[in-house]
Every structure is written in structure tokens, then in C-alpha cells.
Amino acid sequence: MQKDVCSEILRMKSLNPIPVIGVPASPYTRKMVALLRYRRIPYTVEWGNARELIEKHKLEAPKPVLLPVMIFEIDGAHKAITDSTPIIHHLENEFPDRGVIPHDPKLAFLNYVLEDFGDEWVTKYMFHYRWHFKEDIDKAGTILPLLHDVSLDDESHKAFKQGFAELQISRLWVVGSNEITAPIIESSYKRFLQQLEDCLSKNAFLFGSRPSSADYAIFGQLSALIGFDPTSRTIAHEISPRVIAWQDRMEDMSGIDPAEDDWLTYEVAQEDLADIFQEVGKVYLPALLANAKAIAAEEKTWTTQIDGAQWKQRSFPYQAKCLQWINDEFNALNSDDQNQIMVFLKKTGCQDLIVKE
């Protein structure tokens, strides 16, 4: 009966597929398009300038405009929505079948943290490798402008390449990438590849035999790191062949028929994911805490120690919200689940993710 209901929902939705606005090189767009494929949710993709396409749909632009933008019918009106994690939760409610969030609240919390880690820390690997090394800069500068318009004339393409590359290199500081932090980012990337390799030697996905939203967040960033950028791809080939294969397969998992018992038990998951959470505690947690402190103090930059070196970066209100949202997810758990999660967070050096009031 449940599958009949889900099939009918999908049939009705297929009459009006969800518009997705993005660009091919956006890791977050790749995250959501692959997720929609797996979930067999009808969609259409419009590649191009998000603001122009939102205006074409005669809709109010979300603030801020982040890629991808998806257009939903909410309370009888169409609305442009951005930010992949809230969109995923919206889709979980709209389409009950083939979900990417485990039903076990403890697993769902671990998944939420790893999705955030993928979106907010693994993206530092991506941006650093793309715009720090000469070969990668040349490839990205050459190809990415053509993704906007493949028919660019040679003169326009040359000017676009130079201006685009210079702009992106000038923005490396936004993610904290510089000559001092480069070794931190690169060491973390290599450790993470090995940690993910170890996980994939046990299960097809982070949380068992079906993909989670955390898998898709990490896939989105790796679609650039492994699927496009030469330096980071070479490193991945040396360290993690399973991750290479996993990244290629994640593009389209629509053929999987998931079952509820495909999720790991919490006891197995915390053992399998312990090393990745230690990486979260080692590099991402100090950044989250320092950023949140700076935002609270209305400071434009923050400085802290990460992996034995000084890290300085611009403060971002959004990442302060990320820490708050992690705490909201934790506070929604019952006391027994909270106690079990705290044991695991302490074991992996992540206990300070939970801010004591």
C-alpha cells in the first residue's frame, strides 16, 4: 500500500517536474541532480545565470542566491528555494519513498554532521586544489567559461579565461587557502581520502547499502576534485581507488532498490565512521567554533590553530548557522539518544560540536 501511494505521488509530480537552476561545475548542483536521479524525482535542469533564470520565471530571488536554485510549489504559489540541505529535507517530506536520511535519529544526526562537513569543509579542498596549482588553474580557466557558453569566440574566451581565473584566485582567502594553510588543507584531503577508502572497503556507502545525503554532499565536492581537477585527481588515484569508483557510480544510482534494513545499525556506523569524525574534530570543529565566536563578537575575521598551524579566515554568518543547526538537530533527540551520541562525539574529539547553554 505504501509503495502504491508513493507511485501515485510520483505520477502526479511527474506532470510538473521540479525546475533546477545551476551550473555544471557547481558541486552543490551536482549533489542535488545526482540525488534527484537516485530518488527518481522528476526534474528539469536549466544551466545558466541563476538570477536571470529566476527573473525569467518571474519569481523573487532567494537571499542569498546559492546554487542550485530549485522551484517548488508551496501553498499554491511557486517559490525559488536555495541551500541544498533544507531542500533535501523538503524533498523527504514531499516524496516519502527512497529517502536519503536514515530513520534512526542517531544515524540521522551523524549523517547531518557529515553532510555539513562535506558542504562546508570538503569544499575547501575543492577550491584550494582548483585555484592553487598552475595546471589546475589553466584547465579550470579554459573549460569553465565554456560551460557558460560553448560557442564563445576565441577572443572573448581568452579574455573570459584570464578575468575569471584572476577573480577566483583572488578569492582563495575566502575559504582560508594561502601559503600557510595549504599544507593543512592538503594533508586533510589525503587523510580524508584514506578514511573514505576504508569505509568503502566495508560498505557501498557511508551508512550501509544505500546512499545518504552525506554521501551526496561529499560526492558533489569530489565530482570536482576527482572528476575534473588534475592534481587532486592524481592524488586520489594514488590513495583511494575505491573512492574513484564510488564517485563515478554516485552520478546515477537510480537503479538501486533500497530497503530499510540497508542502513547500518548505529553500533556498526559509529565504529565504521570513527576515523572520519576524528577528522571533523581535528580540522572542521576548530573552524566552526572560531567562526561562531567571531560572528558573536561582530569580528570580520577569525584566527585559530588547526592541525598545529595558524589559520586565519573571513568570518561567515552562514557557518555560524551551520553550528547552530547541528545543535538544533542534537537538541531534537531524546535524552537516551543524546547520551549515546555524546559518548561517540567524546570518543572522536567532537564533543565541542554541542554547545552547552
N, C-alpha and C positions, 0 to 999 in steps of 0.2 A: 504493500500500500504506500509506504514512504517513497519508494522509487517511482511509483506512478505519479505521485504528487510532484516530485522533483522534475519528472519528464514533462509534465504539463506546464510547470513554471518556465522551464527552458523553451518549450514550444511557443509560449506566449511572448517571452522575451526575444526570441529569435526574429519576431516580426519587426522589432525595433532594436537592432544591435547597438551596443554601447559605443559611442564615439570616443576614440582615444587620440589625443593630440600629443605628439612627441617628436623627437629626432632620433635617427638610427644610432647615433653614437652615445645617447644618454643611457647610462647604466640603469637608471630607475625606470626608463621606458622599457628597456629590455626585460627588467624584472617583471613588470606588470603584463607585458604582452605574453611572455612565457607562462606566467601564472594563469592568464585567461585561457590560453591554449589547453593547459593541463585541466583546468576546471570545466572546459567545454562550454564556456560562456560566450555567446555570440558578441562580436565586436567588429568595429572598422577602425583602421588607423589612418590618420591624416598627418603626414610628415610636413613639418614646416614651422614657421614662426608662431609661437603659441598665442601671443597677443592678437596677431592678425586673424588667426583662425577662430579664436574666441569671439572676436568682433564680427566675423562672418556669420557666426551662429546667433548673433545679436544677444549675447549674454554678458553679464557682469563678470569681469575678471576676478579670480580669487586673489587674496593678498596674503603672502606674496605669490607670484606665479612660479610654481615649481613644475618641473617635468617628471612624469607626464601629467597632462590635464585630462580628466575624464568627465563626460557629460552624463548626468543622471537625471531621471525624472523623480522629483521629490515633492510630495504634496501637490501633485498636479502641474508642477512647473519644472522646466529644465534648468539645471544649475551646473556650472562648471566647478568641479572639485579637484583639489590638488593634494599632494602628500600621500605617498604610497601606503603607509601603514594604516591610517584611518580608512583609506579606500578599501584595503583588504578586509577590514572589519565590517565595513558596509556590505561588501560582497558576501561575506559569511552569513549575514542576516538575510540578504536578498535571495541567495542561492544556497540552499541547505546541503546539497549533495557535493561530494568531492572537496570538502573543506581542507584548508591548509593550516588550521590552528587545532592542536590536539585538544580533545575533550577533557582530559585530566588537567585540572587547574594548575598543578605543579609543573607539568610539562609545558603547558601554555605560557607560564611565566618564564621558564628557561628559554623557550622559543622567542618570546618577546625581547628578551635581553640580547639574544644572538642576532635577531633581525635588526635591532638598533645598532649593534656592533658592526654588522655588515654595512648598513646605510651610512653610519657616521665615522667609523674608523677605517674599514677596509677601503673606503673611498679615498682616504689619504694615500694609500699605496697607489691607487689608480692615477690620481692627479700627479703625484710625485714622479712616477716612472714615465708618464706620458710627456712631461714637460721639463724633466731634469737632464735627460740624456740626448745627445745630438741626433742619433739615429731615430729615436722615437719622436723627437720634435719634428724632424724632417718628414717622417711618414704621416704624423697627425696633421701637420701643417699642410701637406699636399692633399690628403684624402678628405679630411673633414669639411673643407669648404665645398667640395664637390658633392657631398651629401646634402647640402642645401640646394645646389643647382648643378647637376651633372653636365649641363650644356654651357657652363661658363666659358667665355672666350679666353684664350691663353693669357692675354694681358691682364684681364680682370682677375683671373685665377692667381696669377703671380702676385698681384697687389693684395688680394684677399689672404693668400697664404702668409705673406710677411706680416700683415697687420694682425691677423688672427693669432699667429704664433707668438708675436710680441706681447699681445694682450694677455694670453694665457700664462706665459712665463712670468709676466709681471704680477700675476695673481697667485703664484705659488705660496706666497706668505699667508694667504687666506686659510690654507689648510695646515700651515705651520712648517712647510717644507723650505729648508735652507741648508747651507753647507754644514751647519752644526747638527741639525736634526736628521739629515739624510741617512746617517748610519743607523739611527733609531728606527726610522721607517723601514729601511731595507732589511734590518735584522728581524723586525717584527713580521714582515711579509714572508720571509723564509721560514721562520718558526711556524707561522700560521699554515703555510702550505704543508709542512710536515704533520702538523696536528690534524689538518683536514684529511691528509693522506691516511693517517692512522684510523680515523673514524670511518673512512670509506672502505677500509680493509675489513670492516666488521658488518657494515650495513650499506645499502644503496644510497641512503640519505641520512641527514643528521639525526633524525628521530625515528628511524626504522626503515620500513619498506615503502613508504610514501613520502612525497615531498612536503615540507612545511614552508611557512612564509619566510623563515630564517634561511632555508635553502635558496629561496628565490632572491632574497636580499644579497646574499653572498654571490650567487650566480650573476646577478646584474653587474657587480663590480668586476668579477672575473671574466665576464664577456669582453671587457676591455683589456684587462691585464693579461689574459691568456689568449683571447680571440683576436686581438688587434695589435697590441704594443709589443715590439720585438724583444726588448731587454727583459721585461717581466715574463714574457712567454718562454724565453730561453731558460730562465731560472726555474720556472715551473716544470719544464721538461726534465731538468736535472734532478729535481727534488721529488716530484709528485705526479707520476704518470696516471694514477687513478683520478686525480683532480682534473687533468687534461680531458680524460674520457668523460668524467662526470659533467664537466662544463659543456661539452658538446652535446651530451644527451639531454641536459636540462632544457635546452632550447624548445623541445617539443615532447612533453610527457603525456600527451593526450591519450595514448594507447593504454596507460595503466588503469586497472580497475581496482581501486583501493578498498580495503576493508578496515573496520575499526581496530581490529587486532594487529594491523600492520604498524601501529605506533609502538615504540618501545615502552616497557614499563618504566616508571620513574627510577626504580632502583638500578636498572641497566643504563638508562640515559645518563644519570649523574656520574656513573663510572666511565662511560664512553666519552663524555663531553668535558671531563675534568680538566684536561690539558688546555682546551680552547678557553675555558673560563679562567684558567690561570693567566692566559694571555690578556683576556679582558681586564683582569685585576692589575696586571703588570703595566699596561700601556694606556688603555682607554679610560679606566676608572680615574687615574690621576688627572687626566684632561677634563673629564666631566666635572670633577669636584672643583678644580681650579677655575674653570669657566663659570660654574654656578656661583662661586664666591665673588668673582669679578663682576658678574651681572648684578648680584645683590648690592654690591658696593658702587655700582654705576661706573665701573672702570672699563676703559675701551680695550685694554689688553690684559693678558694674564701670563704669569711665568711660574713654572713648576719643574720639578725633577721627574723625568720619565726615563726609566731604564738606565739610570746612572748619569744622565746628562740633562742640561738645562733646555727646557722647551719654552719658547715664547710665541704667543699667537694672539690674534684678534679675538675679542670676546663675541660670542654669538648668543642672542636671546633664545634662538631655537634649540640649541643644545642644552641650555638650562631647562627648557621644557622637556627635553628628552629624559633628563634625570628625574624630573617631577613625574612624568608619565610612567617611568619604571616603578617609582614608589606608589603611584596610584594602582598599578597592576598588583603590586605586592599587598597593599592595604585591602584590596578586594578579596584576598584569600581568607579562608577561615584560619583560626589560630593554630590548629594542628598542621595545616599545610604551610603556614608561615614558619613554624618551628622547624619543619623538615627542610624548607628552603634555606633558612638561616644556617643550619648545620652545613649544608653544601657550600653556601657562599663563604663561610668562615674557612672551610677546608681549602677553597680555591683562591683565597685572598680577595674576595669580592664583597665582604660584609659591609663595607662602607657605601656600597650602592644604595643601601637602605638608610635613609636619613632619619635619625632619631629626633623626635619632636620634643 
